Amino acid sequence: MKEETKSSVVETPLMKQYFAIKAKYPDAILLFRVGDFYETFGEDAIKAAGILGIVLTKRANGSASFVELAGFPHHSLDTYLPKLVRAGLRVAICDQLEDPKLTKKIVKRGVTELVTPGVSYNDKILEHKKNNFLAAYYTDGKIAGVAFIDISTGEFLVGQGNLAYAEKLLQNFNPSEVLYSRGRKKEFIEQYGARFYNYGLEEWVFQGDYSKEILLRHFGTKSLKGFGIEEMSAAVIAAGAALHYVSDTRQEQLRHISGISRIDEDKYVWLDKFTIRNLELVGSSNEQAVTLLDVLDHTLTPMGGRLLKRWVMLPLKDIASIEERQDAVNYFLHHPDFSTIIAGHLKQVGDLERLISKVALGKISPREVMQLKRSLDMVQLIKDSCGHTANAAIQIIADQLNPCSLINSRIFNELHPDAPAMVNKGGVIREGVNSELDELRSIAYHGKDYLLKFSSAKRNVPE
């Protein structure tokens, strides 16, 4: 009876294609692009309808067969996608890979993005002053390795130590999703319970040789010595698993993850979960509570907010580093005019880390590119202002700032200053950048004049 039902369900070509793609992502909600809509089918449709509040219907699927259906317009993806992810679901976005008008067969489709609680760049899912870390956890029973990736900022961090240290790492970085080997699911759940959204990967992903290979291939290096993690076998395995997971559909779109940093256990004061909770550092069980971060956070950019939170959670132990920070803060406090100038520049800087990540992922809009240019303008002004101080700590900051003058210049020369939010709205590229584009634009907006010119030219051609 079950076999008969299954054979009837996959009867139509569209549903055959759907189930073939769905089989590759069985644990994810599959948003299947059909024309101007994203559709969900079967159990996915039932879940989506309940979470999104959209209508659940049935679709004819071959002879004597129906399948549940729920969908929404493709342009509403940014509205509905965050709701699915916040509900703790993995979402595979399946798009049409060719123009339906150019084929007589069924349109070719494929998953172009896998969005999970720990893998997202969508502004409506992310919190501006909070990292969205994906973590990978690996242990051999004695030593544990933990890796953290935030694809929205390009940060990639790893640490290794005993099981208690690994727990403190997870507690301090508070990832949105944790990966582990399915073979160790029982011990992971016993250790962490439902504290983190978690997902199990196949055991072969957590093999040393595979992990090292995927890292070397991604960074284009012959060893990991330059990152200081060559001998951290457990951390390397965790890092490889994390990179494998985020590379599932993006492959070459992760070039903004250009390095990997080692978290040194002896560099910070490690706080356990009870200390973090009782001191109300960044959160509290009391809704009316004012946390330490609330008191301290007067940052003017999302990057500053994320950095300050990490500083609160990871207090330094090195005296020289502490004094360097204090020296810079002291200069700002005793030079109010300088502080006012820098604050004015910072207020005009967008979220550079996430803007650059969108560039690498191919998801940035023309308007966001212009915001990137304005941010780079401010970086140049901040660099100049800091460079003229006599403070050594601030001079170091100035030396590290790169205004990317070449990129800034190209954006200014090639993009229209009032670039739209979407490419398909037109008016993105300045006139004079490309002659063919200028001609096509002239035809589109001045068609009558073009026809008159063409007709006049034709009459003047000698027979």
N, C-alpha and C positions, 0 to 999 in steps of 0.2 A: 504494500500500500504506500509506504514512504517513497519507494523508488518511483512509483507511478506519478506521485505528486511532484517530485523533483524534476522528472523529465518534462512534465508539462510546464513547470515554472520557467524553464530556460528555453521555451519554444521560440519566442520572438527574437530577432537579431539584436535589438537594443538591449533586451534583458540578458541575452547571452554575453554581450560585451560587459554589461554591468556586473554580473556575477563573476566573470573572469577577473575583473579589476578588484572587486570586493574580496575575493579569495586571497589577494596579496596583503590586504589590510583588514583582517577579520576582527581586530580589536578596536577599530576606529569607525566613527560615523563617516560614511562616504557621501560627500556632496557631489552629485553627478550632474554635470552641465548638460542640459538639453535645451537648445535654443537660447532663449533669454532667461531661463530659470535654472536654479540649482535644485535638483530633485533628490529626495531620499526614498528608499524603498524598504519594504518588509519591516523587520525589527528596528532598523534605523529610523524609519518614518514614524513609528510609534513613539520612540524616544524623543525625536526631534519635535514632533507635534506637541508633546507634553511640556517640554522645556521652553519652546519658543512661542507657544500659544497660537500655532498656525493650524489650518484645517487639515484633517486626516481624511483622505478619500481612498478609493480603490481604482486600480488601472487594469484594463483587460490585458492579459498576457498570454495570448495563444488560446487555443480551444479549451473551453471549460475551465479557465484558470484566471484568477485575479490576484493582484499583489497590492499591499498597502502602499500609499503614496502621500508624501507631504513635501511641499516645495515653497520657494520664495524667489522673487526677482533677483537676478545676478547682481544688480547694482545695490542691493540691500545686504550684500555679504558682510560689510563692516558693521552692520547693525546686529545681525544674527550670530555671526561667528563668535564674538566675545561671550555671548550667553552660553553657547555650547561648551566653550573652554572653561568658563568659570564654574560650570556644572561638573567639572572633572572629567571631561571627555576628550579623547584624542580625535582629531578631525582631519580626514584626508580630502583635499580639494582636487577634484578631477575635472579638468578643463578640456575643451575641444581643441585639438592640436592642428586642425586645418579648417579652412573656410568651407562651410557646408555647401556654398554655391559652386565650389570648384570640384566637387566629387559627386558621382552618381551612386556610390555605395554608402554604407553607414559611415558616419564621420569618425575619424580616428580620435581617440581620447586617451588621456593618461593623467596620473596624479602629478601635479606640479608643485604641491606643497603639503607637508604633514605638520599640522599645528597641534601642539600638546600644551599642557599647563607650563612646561619648562622650555618650550621651543616656540617662541612667538616674537614678532616685531611689531604687531598691530598696536597702534597708540591707544586704542580703546580697551585693550587687555592689560597693557603695561601700566605700572605706576611710575610717574616721572622721577620721583626721588627714591626709588627702590630698584635694586637689581633684580632681574628675573633669571635666576640661576637654575640651570639643569645640572644635577649632580649624578655622578656614577660612583658606586661603592663596590669595592672588591676586598675580600679578605681570605687568607689561607687558614684562618682560625687563630692566628697569633698576631700577625702584622696586617694592618689594613691600609688601603690606599683610597683616597677620595679625590675626585676631579670635579671642577666647577666650570661650566661654560655659560656665558650670557651672549647669545648670538645678536642681541640688540645693541650691545656695546663692543663686542669683540674680545672681551676679557676671557682668559683661559688660565685657571689656577689649579695647582695640585698640592696635596700634602700626604704624608705617610707617617705612621706611628702605630702605637698599640690601639686596642679597640676603644679604650676610654678617650684617647685623643681624637680618633675618627668621629666619635659621637659629639665631642665638643666642636669639631669642624662643622658638622652638619647643623648643630644647634646655632652656632654663630653666623653662618652664612644663610641659614634658613632657605634652602632651595625650594622652588615651586614644584619640582619633580625629582625623584631619585630613582636611578636605574640600578638593578642588581642582577646577578645570575640566577636564572630560574631554579638551578640545582640547589641554591642556598636560600630559597624563598622562606622556608620554615624558620631558619635562624634569624633572617632579617626581620620578619614579622615579630618574632619573640623579642628581639632587641628594641625595635622602634615602633611596633604596633601600627596604629593609624596616624602617627604623628606627621608623616609626610605622604603626599600623593606619590605612589610608587608604581614602577612598571618593570616586569622581568624580561630580560633578553636571553636569547639562546646561549648556552654555555660556551660555544665555540668563540663567541665575541670576546670572552674574557680570557683568551689565550695570549701568553706573553709575546710570541712571535708575531701574531696577527696585529696586536696592539702597537707594537713597535713599528711594524711595516706601515700601518695606516698613518702614524704620526710622521715618520720620515718622508713618506710620499706627500703629505699635506704641506709640510714645511720646506720640502726640497733640500733636505740636509742628509749627510751620510751617518750622522750620529746625533744623540741627544745631549752630548756633553756641554754644548754651548748654552743649554737651558738649565744645566745643573741638576738634571734628573736621571742621568744615565744609570745610576746605581739604585734608583728608587723603583724596584721592579713592580711592587704592588700599585704604586701611584701611576706608573706607565700603563699598566693594564687598565686601570680605571679611566685614564685619559683617553686611551684608544677606544674604549667602549663608548665614552661620551661623544667623541668625534664621529664614530661610526653611526651613532643614532642621529645626530644632527645632519649628517651627510646623506641620509637616506634618499632625499629627493633634490638636494641642493647642489651636490658635487662641487663644481668649480665656483659656486657663488659664496664661498666662505673664505675668500682671500683676506678679508678684514681681520680674521683670526690669524694674526701673523706671528704670534709668539706664545710661549707658555711660561708662566711664572711659578716659582717654587714658594710654598708657604712654609717658612721656617718655624718650627715649634718653639725654639728658644728666643724668638724675636718679640713675642707678644705675651701679654698676660691672658691666659685662657680661662674664660669664665664658664662655669657649669650652668645648666638650665635653671637651677634653683636661685643662683645669684642673679642671673639676668632677670628672672621673674620678680624676685623680692625687691631688687633695687629699682624696678620699673625703668629700665634703661631706654627701651624703645617701644614697649607695649605694657599694657596692664589689663587685668581682669575687671577692673573698675572702669566703667564707661566714662566717668567724669574725671578720671585721673589725668594729671599732667606729667608726662614722662620727662626724663632727662633730655632726650632728643628734642622734645617740644620746646624746652627752655633754651637749648643751645642753637637750634636750627634757624638762623637768619640768612641762610644761603640764598643767592640770587640766581643760581642756575640749577637745573636738574643734576648735572654732573657733580656740583658741589654738595648737593643734598645727599647723593649716593655715597660720596667719599666721606662726608661727616659721619654718616651712619656706620660706615665700616670702622672709622677711627674710634667711635664710641664702643663698638663691639669688640675691637681688637686693640686695647691699650698697649702702647709701646713699652718696652723694657730698657732699651738702649738709651743711656743718658744723653749722648751726643745728638741723637735724632730728636729727642724730646726738646733739647735746648735750641736746636735749629728751628723747630716749629715755633717755639716761644719767641725766638728772636724776630721771626717774620711777623707774628701777631703783634708783638710789642711795637714794631715800626708802624704798623697800620694805626694802632691806638694813639700814638704820639704824633702822627702826621695826618690830621683830619682832612686837609685839602687833598692830599694824595689819595686817601681812602675814598673820598667823594668822587674823584675822577675815575678810579678803577671801578667803583660800584656802578657809575653811569654807563661805562663800557660793558660791564658784565650783564646788566639788565637787557642789553640788546643782543646778547649771544643766545642762540638757540641750543638745543640739545645736540651738540656737535658729535658726540659718540654715537648716538642713534641715527643721526642724519648720515654719517659716513657708512654705518652698517647698512642702511637702506640703499646706498649707492652700490655697495658690494652685492647685495641681494637682488639688485635690479628692481627695487620697489619704490624708489624715490619719485616724487612728482615734480613737475617743472617749478611750481611755487616753492617747494621745499629746497630745490637747488638754489633758488634765489636767496632763501633764508640761510643756506650754507655760505653763500657769498657774503652776505651781511655779517655773518658770524666771523668769517675770516678777516673782514675789515676790522672788526673789533679786536681780534687776536693781534693784529699788527699794532693797533693803538696801545693795547695792554703791554705788549712786548716793548714798545718804545718808552712808555711811562716807567715800567719796572727797570728798564735798562739804565735810566738816568738817576736811579737812587744809589746811595752809598752803602746800602745794606747788602751784605754778602748772600744771605738766604734768598732775598728777593732777586738779586742778580742771577742766581742759579736758576730761578723760575723763568726769568727773561730769556736766558740762554737756551732753555728747553722748549720754548714756544716756537712753533713753526707756522707762519701765516700762509704757507702754500701759495706764494705769489703767482706762479705759473697757472695753477688751477683757477685762482681768483680772476686772473686776467682773461682766461678763456671763457669763463662764465659771463663776464662783463661784455666781452666782444661778440659772443655768439647767441646768448639768450636774451629774449625780450624782457625789459625790466618789469613789465606787468604780466609775467608768465602766468598762465591759468593753473588751476589745481589739477587738471587732467590733460594728458597729451592730446586726446581726441577732440578737445575743444579748439585746437589750432592756436595760432599766434604765439608759438613757443620760441621759434628761431628768429633772430633779427634779420632784416633785409640786408642783402649784400654778402651774406655768409655763403650762400649756395645759389648759383645762377639758375639752375634747373628748378629749384624750389621757388625762387622768386617768380619765374615764369608761370609755374603752376598756380601759385597764389594769385597772380594777376588775372589768370583765366577764371579762377574760382570767384573772385570778388569783382572783377570788371569784365565779365563775359561779353557784354554788348560792345564795349570799346574794342575788345580783342577781335570780335567778328567783323567789325567795320574795318579795322586795320588789315585783317586777313583778306577781306573782300577787295579792298583798295589795292593791296599788293598784287592780287590775282589779276585785276583789270589792267594793271600796268605791265604785266608780263607780255613781251612781244610774241606774236604767234609765228 
